[in-house]
Amino acid sequence: MKSSFSTFWSSILDLLHACKRRAKEWAQYNISFCKPVFFIAGLILSHAFVDTAVISIFISYITDEWKHKSLPAAAAIVNVQEGISTIFRLIVVHIADCYVGRFKIVACTTSLYILGLVLLIFVHQPGSFGLFASLLITVGIAGRGPTLKAFLSDHVIKPTEANTNNVDNKEKVEARTNLWWRVAWFLGAAIGVIISSLYNSKIVFIVSAGVMGVAYVLFWSGIFFYHPRTPTGSPLSIVYRVGTVAVLKRHLSYPTDSNEVLLFPHNPLFRFVRYVGLCMRVSLPLNGKLIIDKYFTFRFLDKAAIPETSNPDQERQQGRLCTKEEVNRVKKLLALLPMWTSLLVYAVAKATGSTFFIEQSDGFDDTLTINAFPILASLVSFIVSYLFSALIPKRWKENKEKRELVTLWRIGLGMVCSILCCVTASKVEVRRQSHKKIKMSNLWLFPQFTLLGVMEGLARDGLTEFFYSQVDESMKHYESSLNDCMLGIGNFLSVMCVFACKTWIGDDVNNSRLDKYYLMLAALSCGNLCFYVLVALAYARKEAPLQDEEMDEVDIELGGAEYVTRSTSTNPAITNIMMDNKNLRSRSLEVKGYSSDVNNKKLLFRFRTFK
């Protein structure tokens, strides 16, 4: 008995020691107590407080305080503010990385944020003064996003470790940044919900301006602890330069001499046929000439890499010549346009979460403060994103093709949830309209805000994963700015939808038929889901790997404008195609990619035949 008890007790102690060791390892990896972090975390907390107490329900402030503003006008102001903020965010990040640095951007935008809050305290009537204050707040929100988070990531590790580029160090920085950001944001949001439930809107505005002002002073007091960081440039400059040079050289013809940079004969052997702008299909005529282009879409950008003079180095120094790698980097980014386009209707549906969903609460009994519902959506979004990533098998994450297919499914499920969200909101609104005499509890808004969080956790975070899989490493820092900027177009489309359906939207929610508006959004989302399926199939077709037995290798040796082909394939069908010109008209090939060696004038293609 004693031996069994001692064995049990020793196993318990071993388990406790193992848990203690794991907890210590986790803390050392994820937690950093560098002095600058505390000053930055205070500013993050103040942003979370203001975002929860003021910005998340800004439409209610407009309809309550600006008495002459109708519901459509208030929704338009909020949507335009959010849309402009996403555009400013991209501009602010570019300026910070290229010119002034992150500290100055954070300091300037936060000061404008505080000024905008102070001005709104004294604004009780709509007009240019109130819109100007809203614009200042918009600029402040733009500076909060990627710039403040990047500034935090610069200080979660010691300066001696900041310049190391190993993968483990980058993952540690990301883990520590996310932990500090989430903890500070959660505390600020919780305090914001409590204050909003206790005081009226004017006092909340005064407290918000005071909290951010105090945090701003503390942020400046830590200036001697911040690490100086010189702006290193922005990859967006490459996008601008490639586009500008391509436009300036639009009059040039594609060269036909194989000694030049780009190999585009006028009479091609392969005629590229675009499949939804993503897949490349070729046919073989009898003239024996070849067009070579790995990224056939946006081909006009290739002219940015064509030298106009015999001194390309001088052209490159003058900024009038780009490398082929820079052109292809821009093409990779632009290849995301179909995906961004397919998510615009999703963005319109999401925009209702900060406008009509909030305003619906005026027709309900305030069982729970309305400020808590946006927090609920954010919390659900985080949980769904975490669970989805945790439930994916590890072997799928290690396989690039399967990982991207899972990401496409994830975004699609998010769009399905956007349809369910709109339908649920419509049903709740119908029930509210039928119970005007006895107000319902605002807990009836719980399902639609929950679905709002689910669709964001699936679609928006899925878009993040998809972005990372498509672009170069240098562009990944701009994921949040670029994706939010493109989705911000949905806010402007939402304004158009509101005024197009003005007969359904009155001066307030009680004189509106928001249920019909929600059903219209659900119908648009259904149609958009069909479009997304086509886009997803195109991306999946592009990324689908060939089976080993289907893959054949062909060497194509270049010689002036005429090209000689030599097959190294073991497949007799491929050899017959390359040797017998009579078969060229009856077969087609799908190009899956190539590796280029311009010096040896040899290109390696992988392709398969279609029966």
N, C-alpha and C positions, 0 to 999 in steps of 0.2 A: 504494500500500500504506500509506504513512504517513498519507495523508488519511483512508482508511477506518478505520485504527487510531485516529486522533485523534477521528474522529466517534463511534466506538464508546465510547472512553474518556469523551468529553464527555457522551454519553447516560447512561453509568453514573454520572457525577458529578451530573448533573441529577436522576437517580432518587434518589441518596443525599440530595441537598439537599431534594428533595420529601418523602422519608420523614422527614428530620430536622425539617422544618417541620411536618409533620402530627403527629409525636410531641410536638413542643413545644406545639402547639395543644391536643392531647389532654391533656397534663400540666397546662397552665394551666387547662383547663376542669374536669378531674376531681380534681386533687390540690390539697389545701389543707394548709398547715403552720401553721395558727393554734395558739397555745400551748395553749388548753383542749382541743384535740382529742387531744393525746397522753395527758392524764390520763384522759379518757373512754375512749380506745381501750384503755388498760391494764385498766380495769374490764370492758370487753367481752371482752378476752382471758381474764380470769379466769372469767367466766361460761361462755365456750366450753370452757375446761379442765374445769370442774366438770360441765358438761352432758355432756361426752364421757366423763369418767372415772367419774362417779357416777350421774347421773340417767338416762342412756340405758340403763344395765344395772341399774337399781334393783331390778328383780324378782329378779335373781340374788343381790343382797345380802340381800333379805328371806328367800329360801328357804335361803340358806347360813348366815346369821347368826342369824336368828330361827327357831330349829330347829323350833318347834312350828307354824309356819305352812305350810299345805298349798299346793299350786300354785293351786287356785281362789281361796283367800284372798289369796295374794300378787298374783295378777292383778287381783283386785277392788281391793286397796289402790292399785296403780299406776294403774288406770283412774279410780278416784274422785279420786286426787290430780291427774291430768291434767285431769279434768272440772272440778273445783273451781278449778284454776288458770286456766282459760279464763274462768270467771265472775268471779273476782277481777280478772282483767286488765281487763275492761270497767269494773268499779267503780273500780279504781285510776286508769285513764285519765281517767275522769269527775272524780274528786276532784282530780287534778293540774291539769286544765284549768279547773276551777271555783273551787277554793279555795286550795290550798297551793302550787301550782307543781310543775314537774317535778323540780327539784333535790331538794327535800325528800322527794318520793316515792321517788326513786332511792336516796337516802341511807338512808331508813328501811327500805325493803324489802331492801336489800343487807345491812344489819345483822342483820335477822331471818334472812336466808339463812345468814349466817356462824354465827349462834347455833344454827340447826337442824343444820348440819353438825357443829359441836362436840358437840352433844348426842348425835348418832348415833354418834359415836366411842365413847361409853361405854355404848351400848345393845347388849346381847347377847341379850336376851329380849324377846318381843313383849309389848306392853302399852300402856297409855295414854301412858306416857312416850315411847315410840317413835313413836306416832301423833301426839303433840303436836310432836315434832321434825319429822316429815314435813309437818305443817301449816305450820310456820314456813318450811320449804323451798318449799312451794307458794306462799306469799305472796311469797317472794323471786323465784320464777320469774315470777310475775304482774307484778312491777315491772320485770323485765328487758325484757319485750316491747316494745310500742309506745312506752312512756314513755322508756326509755333511748335508743331509736333517735331519738325526737323531740328529746330533749335533745342528742344528737349533731348533729342537723340544725340546731339553733339556733346551733351554733358552727363550722360548716364554712365560713362566710363572715364577712366583717367586720361589726361592728355597724351601720355606716352603710348596708350593703346589705340588712340583715335585714328591713327593713320594706317593701321594694319588692315589688310584686305582679305584675310582668311575668312572662310565660310563660318567657322565657329564664332568668331568675333562679331560678324554681322548679325548672326542669329541671337547672340547675347544682347547686342544693342537693341534689336527689335523687341526682344522679350522684355527687357527692362523698360523701354519706352512705353510699350503697351500697358505694362503693369502700373507705372506711375500715372499715365494718362487716364486709365480707367478708374483708379482709386480716387484721384483728384476730381474727375468728372462726376463720379457717383456721389461723392460728398457734396459737391456744389449743387447737383441736381436735387438731392434730398433736402438740403437747406432751402432751396428755391421753392419746392413744393410746400414745405411747412410755412414759410413766410407768406406765400400767395394765398394759402388757406386762412390766414389770420387777419390780413389787412386788405384794404381796398387798392385799386390799381394805382392811384396817385402815390400812396405811401410805398407801394412796391417799386415804383419807378425811382423814388428818392433813395430807397434802400439799395436798389440795384446800382445806381450811379455811385453811391457811397462805397459799396463793397468793391466795385471795380476800381474806384479811385484809390482806395487803401492798398489793394493788391498791386496797382500800378506803381505806387510809391515804393512798396517793398521790392518790386521787380527791379526798379532802378537802384535800390540800395545794395543789390547783389552784383553790381556792374564790375566790381574788382575781382569777382570770382569767376566770371565768364571767360571761356577760352576764346581768344581772338581767332577768327576764321576768315581767310581771304576768299572772296568770290572766285570760283573756279570756272565759271561759264555754264551755259545752259544748252542742252541738246536741242532745245527749241530753236536756237540760232541756226542750227544745221537745216532744220525744216524750212525756215525763212530763206536761208541762202540758196538751197537747192531749188525752191520754187521761184525765187527771183531770177537766178541764172538761167533756169529753163525757159522762163518767159522772154528774157533778153536774147536767148539763142533760138527762139522758135522758128526763125527763118532758115536755120541750118538743115541740111539733109543728112540722113543717116549715112555714114561712110560705107563704101563697098570694098575698101582695101583691107585685107586681113591684118596689115601691119598697124592699123589704127586701133583705137581703144574699143570701139563698139563695132560688132560685125553684123551689119544689117544690109545685105544685098538688095537691090531693087527687085530682082526676080527670084523670090524665095522658093526653096524646095519644100519647106514646111509652111503651110498656111495656118496660122494660129486662129482657132475659133474659141472664143471665151464662153465659159459655162458659168453664168451668174457672176462673171468677173473674177472668178477664183480658180477654176480648173483650166488647164491648157490642153487642148486637143489638136492634133496635127494631122494633115494629110500629105501624101507624097505625089506630086506631079513628076513629069519626066525631064524637067530641065536641069536637074542636078545641082540646084543652089539651095541655100539654107539661111533661115532667119534664126538667130539665137537670142533668147531672152528668157531668163528664169522667172522674172516678175513681169509678165506680159501686161498686166493692168497698170494704168498710169504710165504708159510707155513714153509720153511726152517728156517726162522728167529725165529720161536718159540723155536728152540733149544737154543737160547741165554738165555732163562728163565728156562732152566732145570739145577738144581744143580748137580754137579759131586760128591760132598762130603756131609757128614752129617752136615756140618757147613756152611749153605748158607750165613750167615752174613759175615763170613770171605771172602768168594768168592766175595761177593758184594763189600767189601772194597778193594779187590785186582783188581777190575774191570773185573772180569771174570763171573759175573752173572748180568743179567738185569731183571727188573721187567716186568710183563706182560703188564702193562700200557705203558712202554717205547717201547716194541715191537709193540704194537698196534699203537702207535703214528708214528712209522716209517712206518708201513704198510699203514696208512692213506696217508702219503706223497707219497709213492711209487704207491699208487692207482691212482695218477695223471698221471702216465706214458702214458696210452692210450690217454689222452687228449693232453699232450705235443707232442706225436708222430703225432697226427692228425693235428697239427699246424705247422709242419716243412715246408711244401710246402708254406703255407702262409708266413712264415719267409723268404723263398727264394724270393717270389714275393716282399716282403717289402724291401729286400736288394737292389733291383734295384733302389729304390728311392734315395739312396745315391751314386749310381754308374752311370748307363746308363741314368737315367732320367736327372741327372745333366749334363752329357757329351753331351746329345742331344742338349743342348742349344748352343753349338758351331756352329751348323748349322742354327741357327735362328738369327734374328736381335735383338739386346739387347734393346728392348723397356723397359724392367724392369730388374733390376739386378737379376742375378740368385740366389743370397743369399736370396731373398725374398720368393722364392717358398718353401723351407723347412719350413720357418716360416708360410706360408699359410697352409701347411699340418698339422703342429702342432696346429694352431688355429682352423682349421676345426675339428681336432680330439677332442679338448677340447669342442667345441660347440656341436658336435654330442653326446659325452659322457654325457654332462650335460642335453641335451634335452631328451635323451633316459631315463635317470634316473628320470627326472621330469615328463615324460609322463606316467610312470608306475603307475597304481592305488595304493593307499596306502595299501589297503587290500591285494594286491598281495605281497607287500614288507613284510607284517607281516606274511604271510604264507610261511613257509620254502620251501615246495614242489613247489608251484607256482613260487616263486622267483628263484629257481634253474632251472625250466623249461624255464623261461624267459631268464635267463643267457645263457642257451644252444641255444636258438633261436637267441640271440644276437650274439654269436660267429659265428653261421651259416650264419647270414646275413653279417657279416664281411668277411667271405670267399667268399660269392657271390660277394661282392664289389671288392674283389681282382681279381676275374675273369673279371669283368667289367673294372677294372683299366688296366689290361694287354691288353685287347682288344682295349680299347681307346688309349693306348700308341702305339699300333701297327698301328691303323688307322692314328694317327698323324704322325708317322714316314713315312708311305707310302706317305702321302701328302707332307711331307718335301722333300722326295727323288724326287718327281715329280716337285718341285719348286726350283731346285738348282740354276738356273740362277738369280732368284729374291728371295732374302731371305725373309722368312715369319717372322712375329713378334713372339717373344718367349711367347707371351700371349697364343699361341696355346697349351702350356704346362699346362695351368691352369686346364683343366678338369682332367688330369691324376694325378696331385698333389692333387687336391681336393678329388678325389676318394681314393688316398693314405691315406689322413687324415681320410676319412669316414671309411675305412676298419680298420684303427688302432683304431679309437674311439669306434668301435663296437667290434672287435675281441680281441684286446690287453686289453682294459679295461674290457671287458667281462671275459677274463681269470683271471683278478684280482679278480672280484667278485666270480668266481667259486673257485678260490684258497682259499679265505676266508671261503667259505661254507664247504670246505672239511677237512681242517687241524685244529689242536688245536690252542689255543690262542697264545701259545709260538712261533709258527712258523709264525704267520702273519707278524711279523717284517721283515721276509726274503722273502716276496712275490716278491718284485721287483728283488732281486738278483737271486732267484731260477728260476722265470719265464724267466727273460732275459737270464740267463745262458742256459736254455733249448732251447729257441728260437735262441740263438746265434749259435746253431748247424746249423741252416738254413743258416748262413753266410758261413760256410764251405761247405755246400751242394751247395751254389751258385757258389763257386769257381769251384766245380766239373762240374756244369752245363755249366759254361762259357767255360771251356777247352773241354768239350764234344761237344759243338757247335762251335768250333773254326772256322769252315769253314764259319760261318755266321758273325763272328766278326773279322774285320780287324784291321789295326793299328790305325784307327780313325773312327769316326762315318760315314764319307762320303764314306768310303770303306767297310762299314758293312751293314748287313741286320738285323738290330735290330728288324724290324717288324716281321720277322720269329721267332726270339728268344722270343719276347713277346707272340706270338701265341702259342709257345711251352709251355711257362709258364702258359698260360690260359688253355691249354689242361691238363697239370699236375694238375692245381688247380681244374678243373672239376672232375678229377678222385679222387683227395684228398677229395673233398666235399662229394662224395659218401661214402668214408671211414669214414669221420666225422659223417655222418648220422648214421652209425652203432654204432660208439662209443657213440654218444649222446643218441641213443635209449637204449644202455646198461646202461648208467648213469641214464637215466630217469626211466628205469625199476627198478634199484636199489633203487631209492629214492621214487618211487610211493607208496603212502600210501594205506593201505587196508581200505575198507569200513567197517563200524561197524558190518554190518550183516555178513561179510566174516571172521571176526577175531575170533579165538578161542584160548583158553589158555590151555596148557597142562603142567602138572608138571611131571618132569622126576627125580625120586629119584635114586641116585647113590649108588651102593653097590658092591664094589670090581670091578671085571672085568665084572660082570653080572649086568644088569640094569633092574629095575622094573618100568613100566610106569603106571601112574594113570591119567586118563582124568578127568578134571573138566569142560569140555565143555558141553554146553546145546544142541549142535548139535548132533543128533543121528548118523549122518554119521561118525563124528569124533570118537564117542564112539565105533562104530562098528569096525572102523579101528584098534583102540587100543586093542579091546577085541578079535577080531576074526582074528587069524593068516592066515586064508585062503584068506582074502581080502588084505593082505599086499603086495602081488605081483602085484596086479592090480591097485594100487593107488600110487600117488606120491605127495609129499608135498614140498612147497616152504618155506624155512626158512626166516623169515623177521627180525630176531634179537632175542637176549635173554639177560636177566640179571642174573648174576652169584652170588651165595652165596656159596663159597667153604666150609666155616665152617659148614654150615648145609647140605652140599652135595645136594643141590637142584638147578635145573636150570629151568627157566621159558621160554618157547618158544611161539612165536606167529606164526601161520601158517595158510594156507588155502589149500583146496583140489582143484585138477584139475579134471574135469570130463573127 
